[in-house]
Amino acid sequence: MLAIQGLKCVYDTGSRGWAIELALKGEGEEAVRRFDVDGPEDAEMLIEAFDESTASSFDPATGEIVFAYEYATLDDEGEDEDENDDEDAEVAEDDEDEVAEDEGEKVKA
């Protein structure tokens, strides 16, 4: 696997088509690989994926490009949401009790 150092969108006037160039580095090797894409939108999508990734690599044996991302753990956020859900449930129950009391008063009157 070679680390991707950068991407560049290229319009090849000879073949009249769009391509993406990868600047690669790894194991004492530096290389540039060019891949045809369907258009500038596809090239832009790949460049955005590269920019947003925390690590990216290219496997010369398979031709596979891999973008890796780091995300916040959901466990920590999930606990906060559970606490808020409990509080919301308590408020909803209090509101239901008040409505029930108001309806009870109306029946009595």
Biopython code that builds the backbone (N, CA, C, O; Angstrom):
import numpy as np
from Bio.PDB.StructureBuilder import StructureBuilder

atoms = [
    (1, "MET", "N", (0.848, -1.178, 0.000)),
    (1, "MET", "CA", (0.000, 0.000, 0.000)),
    (1, "MET", "C", (0.890, 1.237, 0.000)),
    (1, "MET", "O", (1.879, 1.312, 0.729)),
    (2, "LEU", "N", (0.522, 2.189, -0.822)),
    (2, "LEU", "CA", (1.227, 3.449, -0.915)),
    (2, "LEU", "C", (0.330, 4.560, -0.380)),
    (2, "LEU", "O", (-0.860, 4.603, -0.691)),
    (3, "ALA", "N", (0.895, 5.455, 0.420)),
    (3, "ALA", "CA", (0.121, 6.569, 0.951)),
    (3, "ALA", "C", (-0.147, 7.577, -0.158)),
    (3, "ALA", "O", (0.734, 7.876, -0.964)),
    (4, "ILE", "N", (-1.367, 8.098, -0.193)),
    (4, "ILE", "CA", (-1.718, 9.124, -1.172)),
    (4, "ILE", "C", (-1.350, 10.477, -0.580)),
    (4, "ILE", "O", (-1.854, 10.859, 0.476)),
    (5, "GLN", "N", (-0.471, 11.199, -1.264)),
    (5, "GLN", "CA", (-0.030, 12.509, -0.806)),
    (5, "GLN", "C", (-0.926, 13.632, -1.327)),
    (5, "GLN", "O", (-1.049, 14.675, -0.684)),
    (6, "GLY", "N", (-1.549, 13.425, -2.483)),
    (6, "GLY", "CA", (-2.416, 14.448, -3.044)),
    (6, "GLY", "C", (-3.141, 13.939, -4.269)),
    (6, "GLY", "O", (-2.758, 12.931, -4.864)),
    (7, "LEU", "N", (-4.195, 14.650, -4.641)),
    (7, "LEU", "CA", (-4.972, 14.330, -5.838)),
    (7, "LEU", "C", (-5.078, 15.586, -6.685)),
    (7, "LEU", "O", (-5.061, 16.706, -6.175)),
    (8, "LYS", "N", (-5.189, 15.373, -7.991)),
    (8, "LYS", "CA", (-5.334, 16.496, -8.908)),
    (8, "LYS", "C", (-6.282, 16.088, -10.025)),
    (8, "LYS", "O", (-6.185, 14.987, -10.566)),
    (9, "CYS", "N", (-7.197, 16.986, -10.362)),
    (9, "CYS", "CA", (-8.123, 16.766, -11.461)),
    (9, "CYS", "C", (-7.450, 17.263, -12.741)),
    (9, "CYS", "O", (-6.891, 18.360, -12.768)),
    (10, "VAL", "N", (-7.507, 16.452, -13.800)),
    (10, "VAL", "CA", (-6.824, 16.774, -15.051)),
    (10, "VAL", "C", (-7.777, 16.566, -16.216)),
    (10, "VAL", "O", (-8.506, 15.575, -16.259)),
    (11, "TYR", "N", (-7.774, 17.498, -17.160)),
    (11, "TYR", "CA", (-8.480, 17.280, -18.423)),
    (11, "TYR", "C", (-7.414, 16.977, -19.464)),
    (11, "TYR", "O", (-6.573, 17.820, -19.776)),
    (12, "ASP", "N", (-7.461, 15.779, -19.988)),
    (12, "ASP", "CA", (-6.479, 15.330, -20.976)),
    (12, "ASP", "C", (-6.981, 15.726, -22.358)),
    (12, "ASP", "O", (-7.959, 15.166, -22.853)),
    (13, "THR", "N", (-6.300, 16.705, -22.989)),
    (13, "THR", "CA", (-6.741, 17.181, -24.298)),
    (13, "THR", "C", (-6.512, 16.139, -25.392)),
    (13, "THR", "O", (-7.218, 16.127, -26.400)),
    (14, "GLY", "N", (-5.520, 15.261, -25.188)),
    (14, "GLY", "CA", (-5.251, 14.215, -26.176)),
    (14, "GLY", "C", (-6.384, 13.216, -26.263)),
    (14, "GLY", "O", (-6.872, 12.923, -27.354)),
    (15, "SER", "N", (-6.804, 12.695, -25.134)),
    (15, "SER", "CA", (-7.891, 11.710, -25.122)),
    (15, "SER", "C", (-9.248, 12.366, -24.942)),
    (15, "SER", "O", (-10.280, 11.697, -24.982)),
    (16, "ARG", "N", (-9.241, 13.689, -24.744)),
    (16, "ARG", "CA", (-10.468, 14.468, -24.541)),
    (16, "ARG", "C", (-11.323, 13.883, -23.423)),
    (16, "ARG", "O", (-12.528, 13.683, -23.578)),
    (17, "GLY", "N", (-10.677, 13.616, -22.302)),
    (17, "GLY", "CA", (-11.395, 13.058, -21.159)),
    (17, "GLY", "C", (-10.808, 13.546, -19.846)),
    (17, "GLY", "O", (-9.698, 14.075, -19.789)),
    (18, "TRP", "N", (-11.583, 13.352, -18.803)),
    (18, "TRP", "CA", (-11.180, 13.753, -17.462)),
    (18, "TRP", "C", (-10.435, 12.619, -16.778)),
    (18, "TRP", "O", (-10.700, 11.442, -17.020)),
    (19, "ALA", "N", (-9.495, 12.999, -15.920)),
    (19, "ALA", "CA", (-8.725, 12.018, -15.164)),
    (19, "ALA", "C", (-8.391, 12.599, -13.802)),
    (19, "ALA", "O", (-8.477, 13.806, -13.572)),
    (20, "ILE", "N", (-8.010, 11.709, -12.917)),
    (20, "ILE", "CA", (-7.531, 12.105, -11.583)),
    (20, "ILE", "C", (-6.111, 11.590, -11.471)),
    (20, "ILE", "O", (-5.829, 10.451, -11.843)),
    (21, "GLU", "N", (-5.213, 12.422, -10.962)),
    (21, "GLU", "CA", (-3.833, 11.999, -10.737)),
    (21, "GLU", "C", (-3.598, 11.861, -9.248)),
    (21, "GLU", "O", (-3.942, 12.750, -8.469)),
    (22, "LEU", "N", (-3.008, 10.741, -8.856)),
    (22, "LEU", "CA", (-2.657, 10.490, -7.463)),
    (22, "LEU", "C", (-1.156, 10.666, -7.305)),
    (22, "LEU", "O", (-0.378, 10.082, -8.059)),
    (23, "ALA", "N", (-0.742, 11.469, -6.327)),
    (23, "ALA", "CA", (0.668, 11.552, -5.966)),
    (23, "ALA", "C", (0.866, 10.569, -4.818)),
    (23, "ALA", "O", (0.273, 10.729, -3.751)),
    (24, "LEU", "N", (1.698, 9.551, -5.034)),
    (24, "LEU", "CA", (1.863, 8.448, -4.081)),
    (24, "LEU", "C", (3.268, 8.438, -3.501)),
    (24, "LEU", "O", (4.231, 8.853, -4.145)),
    (25, "LYS", "N", (3.362, 7.948, -2.254)),
    (25, "LYS", "CA", (4.659, 7.825, -1.607)),
    (25, "LYS", "C", (4.600, 6.667, -0.625)),
    (25, "LYS", "O", (3.625, 6.504, 0.109)),
    (26, "GLY", "N", (5.664, 5.864, -0.622)),
    (26, "GLY", "CA", (5.740, 4.774, 0.335)),
    (26, "GLY", "C", (6.908, 3.861, 0.043)),
    (26, "GLY", "O", (7.270, 3.653, -1.115)),
    (27, "GLU", "N", (7.497, 3.315, 1.093)),
    (27, "GLU", "CA", (8.593, 2.358, 0.987)),
    (27, "GLU", "C", (9.708, 2.847, 0.071)),
    (27, "GLU", "O", (10.200, 2.092, -0.768)),
    (28, "GLY", "N", (10.107, 4.104, 0.226)),
    (28, "GLY", "CA", (11.182, 4.660, -0.584)),
    (28, "GLY", "C", (10.795, 4.895, -2.027)),
    (28, "GLY", "O", (11.669, 5.105, -2.868)),
    (29, "GLU", "N", (9.528, 4.866, -2.333)),
    (29, "GLU", "CA", (9.044, 5.006, -3.698)),
    (29, "GLU", "C", (8.101, 6.194, -3.797)),
    (29, "GLU", "O", (7.234, 6.388, -2.945)),
    (30, "GLU", "N", (8.280, 6.986, -4.845)),
    (30, "GLU", "CA", (7.351, 8.067, -5.143)),
    (30, "GLU", "C", (6.843, 7.851, -6.556)),
    (30, "GLU", "O", (7.621, 7.526, -7.453)),
    (31, "ALA", "N", (5.561, 8.025, -6.760)),
    (31, "ALA", "CA", (4.989, 7.769, -8.078)),
    (31, "ALA", "C", (3.754, 8.634, -8.292)),
    (31, "ALA", "O", (3.166, 9.153, -7.344)),
    (32, "VAL", "N", (3.378, 8.775, -9.543)),
    (32, "VAL", "CA", (2.139, 9.442, -9.922)),
    (32, "VAL", "C", (1.354, 8.463, -10.790)),
    (32, "VAL", "O", (1.879, 7.909, -11.755)),
    (33, "ARG", "N", (0.096, 8.264, -10.430)),
    (33, "ARG", "CA", (-0.771, 7.376, -11.210)),
    (33, "ARG", "C", (-1.948, 8.184, -11.705)),
    (33, "ARG", "O", (-2.464, 9.036, -10.981)),
    (34, "ARG", "N", (-2.379, 7.932, -12.923)),
    (34, "ARG", "CA", (-3.519, 8.627, -13.513)),
    (34, "ARG", "C", (-4.638, 7.627, -13.778)),
    (34, "ARG", "O", (-4.409, 6.534, -14.296)),
    (35, "PHE", "N", (-5.852, 8.026, -13.411)),
    (35, "PHE", "CA", (-7.032, 7.196, -13.617)),
    (35, "PHE", "C", (-8.106, 8.019, -14.314)),
    (35, "PHE", "O", (-8.371, 9.157, -13.925)),
    (36, "ASP", "N", (-8.714, 7.457, -15.328)),
    (36, "ASP", "CA", (-9.809, 8.131, -16.023)),
    (36, "ASP", "C", (-11.050, 8.158, -15.145)),
    (36, "ASP", "O", (-11.353, 7.197, -14.438)),
    (37, "VAL", "N", (-11.766, 9.284, -15.205)),
    (37, "VAL", "CA", (-13.050, 9.413, -14.519)),
    (37, "VAL", "C", (-14.063, 9.908, -15.542)),
    (37, "VAL", "O", (-13.692, 10.405, -16.605)),
    (38, "ASP", "N", (-15.341, 9.769, -15.215)),
    (38, "ASP", "CA", (-16.401, 10.112, -16.162)),
    (38, "ASP", "C", (-16.538, 11.613, -16.411)),
    (38, "ASP", "O", (-16.986, 12.025, -17.481)),
    (39, "GLY", "N", (-16.159, 12.418, -15.442)),
    (39, "GLY", "CA", (-16.298, 13.861, -15.617)),
    (39, "GLY", "C", (-15.775, 14.613, -14.414)),
    (39, "GLY", "O", (-15.287, 14.002, -13.464)),
    (40, "PRO", "N", (-15.871, 15.939, -14.442)),
    (40, "PRO", "CA", (-15.348, 16.749, -13.333)),
    (40, "PRO", "C", (-16.088, 16.507, -12.019)),
    (40, "PRO", "O", (-15.510, 16.683, -10.947)),
    (41, "GLU", "N", (-17.361, 16.104, -12.089)),
    (41, "GLU", "CA", (-18.114, 15.832, -10.863)),
    (41, "GLU", "C", (-17.522, 14.635, -10.117)),
    (41, "GLU", "O", (-17.399, 14.656, -8.893)),
    (42, "ASP", "N", (-17.157, 13.592, -10.868)),
    (42, "ASP", "CA", (-16.543, 12.415, -10.245)),
    (42, "ASP", "C", (-15.185, 12.764, -9.663)),
    (42, "ASP", "O", (-14.835, 12.304, -8.577)),
    (43, "ALA", "N", (-14.421, 13.574, -10.379)),
    (43, "ALA", "CA", (-13.114, 13.990, -9.876)),
    (43, "ALA", "C", (-13.278, 14.811, -8.602)),
    (43, "ALA", "O", (-12.532, 14.626, -7.640)),
    (44, "GLU", "N", (-14.253, 15.714, -8.593)),
    (44, "GLU", "CA", (-14.511, 16.537, -7.413)),
    (44, "GLU", "C", (-14.909, 15.673, -6.221)),
    (44, "GLU", "O", (-14.482, 15.930, -5.095)),
    (45, "MET", "N", (-15.733, 14.642, -6.465)),
    (45, "MET", "CA", (-16.157, 13.745, -5.394)),
    (45, "MET", "C", (-14.945, 13.036, -4.774)),
    (45, "MET", "O", (-14.849, 12.919, -3.553)),
    (46, "LEU", "N", (-14.024, 12.566, -5.621)),
    (46, "LEU", "CA", (-12.825, 11.893, -5.114)),
    (46, "LEU", "C", (-11.938, 12.854, -4.332)),
    (46, "LEU", "O", (-11.387, 12.486, -3.295)),
    (47, "ILE", "N", (-11.798, 14.071, -4.817)),
    (47, "ILE", "CA", (-10.972, 15.061, -4.122)),
    (47, "ILE", "C", (-11.584, 15.400, -2.769)),
    (47, "ILE", "O", (-10.856, 15.524, -1.784)),
    (48, "GLU", "N", (-12.904, 15.552, -2.695)),
    (48, "GLU", "CA", (-13.573, 15.820, -1.418)),
    (48, "GLU", "C", (-13.387, 14.656, -0.450)),
    (48, "GLU", "O", (-13.140, 14.868, 0.738)),
    (49, "ALA", "N", (-13.506, 13.429, -0.951)),
    (49, "ALA", "CA", (-13.304, 12.255, -0.091)),
    (49, "ALA", "C", (-11.883, 12.246, 0.455)),
    (49, "ALA", "O", (-11.669, 11.931, 1.626)),
    (50, "PHE", "N", (-10.926, 12.586, -0.373)),
    (50, "PHE", "CA", (-9.529, 12.651, 0.071)),
    (50, "PHE", "C", (-9.353, 13.741, 1.126)),
    (50, "PHE", "O", (-8.716, 13.507, 2.153)),
    (51, "ASP", "N", (-9.906, 14.921, 0.886)),
    (51, "ASP", "CA", (-9.768, 16.043, 1.823)),
    (51, "ASP", "C", (-10.387, 15.733, 3.179)),
    (51, "ASP", "O", (-9.852, 16.144, 4.209)),
    (52, "GLU", "N", (-11.504, 15.015, 3.193)),
    (52, "GLU", "CA", (-12.207, 14.714, 4.436)),
    (52, "GLU", "C", (-11.645, 13.495, 5.159)),
    (52, "GLU", "O", (-11.943, 13.285, 6.335)),
    (53, "SER", "N", (-10.841, 12.694, 4.475)),
    (53, "SER", "CA", (-10.314, 11.475, 5.095)),
    (53, "SER", "C", (-9.154, 11.798, 6.034)),
    (53, "SER", "O", (-8.469, 12.808, 5.876)),
    (54, "THR", "N", (-8.951, 10.927, 7.005)),
    (54, "THR", "CA", (-7.818, 11.074, 7.917)),
    (54, "THR", "C", (-6.602, 10.306, 7.412)),
    (54, "THR", "O", (-5.474, 10.598, 7.808)),
    (55, "ALA", "N", (-6.824, 9.341, 6.555)),
    (55, "ALA", "CA", (-5.737, 8.575, 5.933)),
    (55, "ALA", "C", (-6.247, 8.033, 4.606)),
    (55, "ALA", "O", (-7.424, 7.700, 4.468)),
    (56, "SER", "N", (-5.348, 7.950, 3.632)),
    (56, "SER", "CA", (-5.747, 7.408, 2.342)),
    (56, "SER", "C", (-4.574, 6.653, 1.743)),
    (56, "SER", "O", (-3.416, 7.028, 1.927)),
    (57, "SER", "N", (-4.890, 5.582, 1.020)),
    (57, "SER", "CA", (-3.826, 4.755, 0.451)),
    (57, "SER", "C", (-4.274, 4.152, -0.870)),
    (57, "SER", "O", (-5.460, 4.125, -1.201)),
    (58, "PHE", "N", (-3.280, 3.666, -1.615)),
    (58, "PHE", "CA", (-3.502, 3.053, -2.905)),
    (58, "PHE", "C", (-2.771, 1.726, -2.932)),
    (58, "PHE", "O", (-1.594, 1.653, -2.579)),
    (59, "ASP", "N", (-3.464, 0.676, -3.352)),
    (59, "ASP", "CA", (-2.858, -0.647, -3.466)),
    (59, "ASP", "C", (-2.536, -0.889, -4.938)),
    (59, "ASP", "O", (-3.447, -1.121, -5.733)),
    (60, "PRO", "N", (-1.241, -0.838, -5.321)),
    (60, "PRO", "CA", (-0.887, -1.011, -6.732)),
    (60, "PRO", "C", (-1.225, -2.398, -7.275)),
    (60, "PRO", "O", (-1.447, -2.546, -8.477)),
    (61, "ALA", "N", (-1.267, -3.400, -6.425)),
    (61, "ALA", "CA", (-1.564, -4.764, -6.882)),
    (61, "ALA", "C", (-3.017, -4.898, -7.348)),
    (61, "ALA", "O", (-3.297, -5.602, -8.318)),
    (62, "THR", "N", (-3.939, -4.222, -6.655)),
    (62, "THR", "CA", (-5.358, -4.344, -6.991)),
    (62, "THR", "C", (-5.926, -3.097, -7.662)),
    (62, "THR", "O", (-6.997, -3.150, -8.266)),
    (63, "GLY", "N", (-5.213, -1.973, -7.559)),
    (63, "GLY", "CA", (-5.716, -0.716, -8.098)),
    (63, "GLY", "C", (-6.761, -0.075, -7.212)),
    (63, "GLY", "O", (-7.491, 0.815, -7.647)),
    (64, "GLU", "N", (-6.837, -0.525, -5.965)),
    (64, "GLU", "CA", (-7.857, -0.048, -5.035)),
    (64, "GLU", "C", (-7.384, 1.203, -4.297)),
    (64, "GLU", "O", (-6.260, 1.260, -3.799)),
    (65, "ILE", "N", (-8.267, 2.205, -4.238)),
    (65, "ILE", "CA", (-8.030, 3.419, -3.462)),
    (65, "ILE", "C", (-8.864, 3.314, -2.195)),
    (65, "ILE", "O", (-10.054, 3.008, -2.252)),
    (66, "VAL", "N", (-8.232, 3.571, -1.042)),
    (66, "VAL", "CA", (-8.916, 3.457, 0.245)),
    (66, "VAL", "C", (-8.834, 4.787, 0.972)),
    (66, "VAL", "O", (-7.748, 5.331, 1.175)),
    (67, "PHE", "N", (-10.007, 5.311, 1.369)),
    (67, "PHE", "CA", (-10.070, 6.512, 2.200)),
    (67, "PHE", "C", (-10.552, 6.080, 3.581)),
    (67, "PHE", "O", (-11.590, 5.431, 3.707)),
    (68, "ALA", "N", (-9.804, 6.439, 4.603)),
    (68, "ALA", "CA", (-10.170, 6.074, 5.981)),
    (68, "ALA", "C", (-10.599, 7.334, 6.735)),
    (68, "ALA", "O", (-10.053, 8.418, 6.531)),
    (69, "TYR", "N", (-11.589, 7.162, 7.607)),
    (69, "TYR", "CA", (-12.137, 8.279, 8.369)),
    (69, "TYR", "C", (-12.167, 7.935, 9.848)),
    (69, "TYR", "O", (-12.349, 6.777, 10.224)),
    (70, "GLU", "N", (-11.988, 8.945, 10.680)),
    (70, "GLU", "CA", (-12.146, 8.771, 12.120)),
    (70, "GLU", "C", (-13.415, 9.499, 12.533)),
    (70, "GLU", "O", (-13.651, 10.641, 12.139)),
    (71, "TYR", "N", (-14.219, 8.826, 13.322)),
    (71, "TYR", "CA", (-15.455, 9.409, 13.812)),
    (71, "TYR", "C", (-15.453, 9.370, 15.329)),
    (71, "TYR", "O", (-14.771, 8.548, 15.940)),
    (72, "ALA", "N", (-16.225, 10.272, 15.932)),
    (72, "ALA", "CA", (-16.383, 10.255, 17.381)),
    (72, "ALA", "C", (-17.125, 8.981, 17.766)),
    (72, "ALA", "O", (-17.962, 8.481, 17.014)),
    (73, "THR", "N", (-16.805, 8.467, 18.943)),
    (73, "THR", "CA", (-17.483, 7.258, 19.382)),
    (73, "THR", "C", (-18.935, 7.580, 19.709)),
    (73, "THR", "O", (-19.233, 8.623, 20.291)),
    (74, "LEU", "N", (-19.812, 6.701, 19.340)),
    (74, "LEU", "CA", (-21.229, 6.922, 19.568)),
    (74, "LEU", "C", (-21.634, 6.621, 20.999)),
    (74, "LEU", "O", (-22.662, 7.112, 21.466)),
    (75, "ASP", "N", (-20.840, 5.822, 21.702)),
    (75, "ASP", "CA", (-21.196, 5.457, 23.073)),
    (75, "ASP", "C", (-21.293, 6.686, 23.962)),
    (75, "ASP", "O", (-22.243, 6.815, 24.734)),
    (76, "ASP", "N", (-20.322, 7.594, 23.867)),
    (76, "ASP", "CA", (-20.332, 8.783, 24.710)),
    (76, "ASP", "C", (-21.533, 9.667, 24.386)),
    (76, "ASP", "O", (-22.203, 10.172, 25.286)),
    (77, "GLU", "N", (-21.798, 9.850, 23.096)),
    (77, "GLU", "CA", (-22.922, 10.682, 22.697)),
    (77, "GLU", "C", (-24.238, 10.009, 23.040)),
    (77, "GLU", "O", (-25.192, 10.688, 23.418)),
    (78, "GLY", "N", (-24.313, 8.708, 22.920)),
    (78, "GLY", "CA", (-25.531, 7.972, 23.189)),
    (78, "GLY", "C", (-25.979, 8.125, 24.629)),
    (78, "GLY", "O", (-27.175, 8.209, 24.907)),
    (79, "GLU", "N", (-25.012, 8.161, 25.557)),
    (79, "GLU", "CA", (-25.361, 8.321, 26.964)),
    (79, "GLU", "C", (-26.029, 9.664, 27.202)),
    (79, "GLU", "O", (-27.011, 9.741, 27.940)),
    (80, "ASP", "N", (-25.507, 10.738, 26.582)),
    (80, "ASP", "CA", (-26.103, 12.055, 26.741)),
    (80, "ASP", "C", (-27.516, 12.066, 26.189)),
    (80, "ASP", "O", (-28.418, 12.645, 26.795)),
    (81, "GLU", "N", (-27.713, 11.429, 25.040)),
    (81, "GLU", "CA", (-29.040, 11.391, 24.442)),
    (81, "GLU", "C", (-30.008, 10.605, 25.315)),
    (81, "GLU", "O", (-31.173, 10.982, 25.439)),
    (82, "ASP", "N", (-29.535, 9.505, 25.930)),
    (82, "ASP", "CA", (-30.401, 8.723, 26.803)),
    (82, "ASP", "C", (-30.851, 9.559, 27.989)),
    (82, "ASP", "O", (-32.015, 9.491, 28.384)),
    (83, "GLU", "N", (-29.938, 10.354, 28.570)),
    (83, "GLU", "CA", (-30.302, 11.206, 29.693)),
    (83, "GLU", "C", (-31.350, 12.215, 29.265)),
    (83, "GLU", "O", (-32.318, 12.446, 29.991)),
    (84, "ASN", "N", (-31.174, 12.822, 28.096)),
    (84, "ASN", "CA", (-32.145, 13.792, 27.594)),
    (84, "ASN", "C", (-33.479, 13.121, 27.326)),
    (84, "ASN", "O", (-34.523, 13.718, 27.586)),
    (85, "ASP", "N", (-33.477, 11.907, 26.816)),
    (85, "ASP", "CA", (-34.722, 11.183, 26.570)),
    (85, "ASP", "C", (-35.462, 10.927, 27.875)),
    (85, "ASP", "O", (-36.687, 11.043, 27.922)),
    (86, "ASP", "N", (-34.734, 10.578, 28.939)),
    (86, "ASP", "CA", (-35.358, 10.350, 30.239)),
    (86, "ASP", "C", (-36.001, 11.632, 30.747)),
    (86, "ASP", "O", (-37.119, 11.611, 31.261)),
    (87, "GLU", "N", (-35.283, 12.761, 30.600)),
    (87, "GLU", "CA", (-35.825, 14.043, 31.056)),
    (87, "GLU", "C", (-37.058, 14.404, 30.236)),
    (87, "GLU", "O", (-38.047, 14.879, 30.795)),
    (88, "ASP", "N", (-37.019, 14.191, 28.924)),
    (88, "ASP", "CA", (-38.165, 14.489, 28.075)),
    (88, "ASP", "C", (-39.360, 13.623, 28.461)),
    (88, "ASP", "O", (-40.495, 14.099, 28.451)),
    (89, "ALA", "N", (-39.123, 12.377, 28.795)),
    (89, "ALA", "CA", (-40.201, 11.470, 29.186)),
    (89, "ALA", "C", (-40.843, 11.952, 30.481)),
    (89, "ALA", "O", (-42.064, 11.902, 30.625)),
    (90, "GLU", "N", (-40.012, 12.426, 31.440)),
    (90, "GLU", "CA", (-40.546, 12.921, 32.701)),
    (90, "GLU", "C", (-41.413, 14.158, 32.469)),
    (90, "GLU", "O", (-42.484, 14.286, 33.064)),
    (91, "VAL", "N", (-40.956, 15.069, 31.607)),
    (91, "VAL", "CA", (-41.726, 16.273, 31.309)),
    (91, "VAL", "C", (-43.040, 15.882, 30.643)),
    (91, "VAL", "O", (-44.083, 16.447, 30.971)),
    (92, "ALA", "N", (-43.012, 14.949, 29.736)),
    (92, "ALA", "CA", (-44.231, 14.506, 29.054)),
    (92, "ALA", "C", (-45.206, 13.900, 30.048)),
    (92, "ALA", "O", (-46.408, 14.145, 29.954)),
    (93, "GLU", "N", (-44.711, 13.107, 31.007)),
    (93, "GLU", "CA", (-45.586, 12.503, 32.011)),
    (93, "GLU", "C", (-46.220, 13.582, 32.876)),
    (93, "GLU", "O", (-47.405, 13.501, 33.199)),
    (94, "ASP", "N", (-45.428, 14.605, 33.260)),
    (94, "ASP", "CA", (-45.971, 15.702, 34.059)),
    (94, "ASP", "C", (-47.070, 16.424, 33.302)),
    (94, "ASP", "O", (-48.104, 16.765, 33.878)),
    (95, "ASP", "N", (-46.851, 16.662, 31.999)),
    (95, "ASP", "CA", (-47.862, 17.327, 31.176)),
    (95, "ASP", "C", (-49.130, 16.489, 31.107)),
    (95, "ASP", "O", (-50.231, 17.036, 31.177)),
    (96, "GLU", "N", (-48.997, 15.172, 30.972)),
    (96, "GLU", "CA", (-50.161, 14.291, 30.908)),
    (96, "GLU", "C", (-50.925, 14.330, 32.222)),
    (96, "GLU", "O", (-52.156, 14.328, 32.224)),
    (97, "ASP", "N", (-50.199, 14.367, 33.352)),
    (97, "ASP", "CA", (-50.858, 14.429, 34.651)),
    (97, "ASP", "C", (-51.657, 15.725, 34.770)),
    (97, "ASP", "O", (-52.783, 15.717, 35.266)),
    (98, "GLU", "N", (-51.069, 16.853, 34.312)),
    (98, "GLU", "CA", (-51.765, 18.127, 34.398)),
    (98, "GLU", "C", (-53.028, 18.106, 33.535)),
    (98, "GLU", "O", (-54.075, 18.595, 33.960)),
    (99, "VAL", "N", (-52.938, 17.553, 32.345)),
    (99, "VAL", "CA", (-54.097, 17.470, 31.463)),
    (99, "VAL", "C", (-55.164, 16.601, 32.111)),
    (99, "VAL", "O", (-56.346, 16.942, 32.075)),
    (100, "ALA", "N", (-54.761, 15.489, 32.699)),
    (100, "ALA", "CA", (-55.711, 14.596, 33.350)),
    (100, "ALA", "C", (-56.392, 15.311, 34.509)),
    (100, "ALA", "O", (-57.595, 15.153, 34.715)),
    (101, "GLU", "N", (-55.624, 16.105, 35.276)),
    (101, "GLU", "CA", (-56.220, 16.829, 36.393)),
    (101, "GLU", "C", (-57.219, 17.853, 35.882)),
    (101, "GLU", "O", (-58.304, 18.000, 36.445)),
    (102, "ASP", "N", (-56.850, 18.582, 34.790)),
    (102, "ASP", "CA", (-57.751, 19.577, 34.224)),
    (102, "ASP", "C", (-59.033, 18.923, 33.722)),
    (102, "ASP", "O", (-60.119, 19.469, 33.916)),
    (103, "GLU", "N", (-58.926, 17.776, 33.087)),
    (103, "GLU", "CA", (-60.100, 17.074, 32.590)),
    (103, "GLU", "C", (-60.959, 16.595, 33.743)),
    (103, "GLU", "O", (-62.188, 16.594, 33.660)),
    (104, "GLY", "N", (-60.305, 16.187, 34.820)),
    (104, "GLY", "CA", (-61.053, 15.744, 36.006)),
    (104, "GLY", "C", (-61.849, 16.870, 36.602)),
    (104, "GLY", "O", (-62.970, 16.660, 37.064)),
    (105, "GLU", "N", (-61.289, 18.073, 36.604)),
    (105, "GLU", "CA", (-62.001, 19.236, 37.126)),
    (105, "GLU", "C", (-63.204, 19.564, 36.256)),
    (105, "GLU", "O", (-64.261, 19.946, 36.758)),
    (106, "LYS", "N", (-63.033, 19.413, 34.947)),
    (106, "LYS", "CA", (-64.138, 19.722, 34.037)),
    (106, "LYS", "C", (-65.296, 18.745, 34.266)),
    (106, "LYS", "O", (-66.463, 19.127, 34.190)),
    (107, "VAL", "N", (-64.968, 17.506, 34.542)),
    (107, "VAL", "CA", (-66.004, 16.506, 34.771)),
    (107, "VAL", "C", (-66.755, 16.832, 36.049)),
    (107, "VAL", "O", (-67.972, 16.658, 36.119)),
    (108, "LYS", "N", (-66.037, 17.305, 37.060)),
    (108, "LYS", "CA", (-66.654, 17.607, 38.341)),
    (108, "LYS", "C", (-67.602, 18.798, 38.224)),
    (108, "LYS", "O", (-68.606, 18.843, 38.935)),
    (109, "ALA", "N", (-67.318, 19.754, 37.358)),
    (109, "ALA", "CA", (-68.082, 20.986, 37.298)),
    (109, "ALA", "C", (-69.433, 20.842, 36.707)),
    (109, "ALA", "O", (-70.170, 21.823, 36.605)),
]
sb = StructureBuilder()
sb.init_structure("model")
sb.init_model(0)
sb.init_chain("A")
sb.init_seg("    ")
for serial, (resi, resn, name, xyz) in enumerate(atoms, 1):
    if name == "N":
        sb.init_residue(resn, " ", resi, " ")
    sb.init_atom(name, np.array(xyz, "f"), 0.0, 1.0, " ", f" {name:<3s}", serial, name[0])
structure = sb.get_structure()
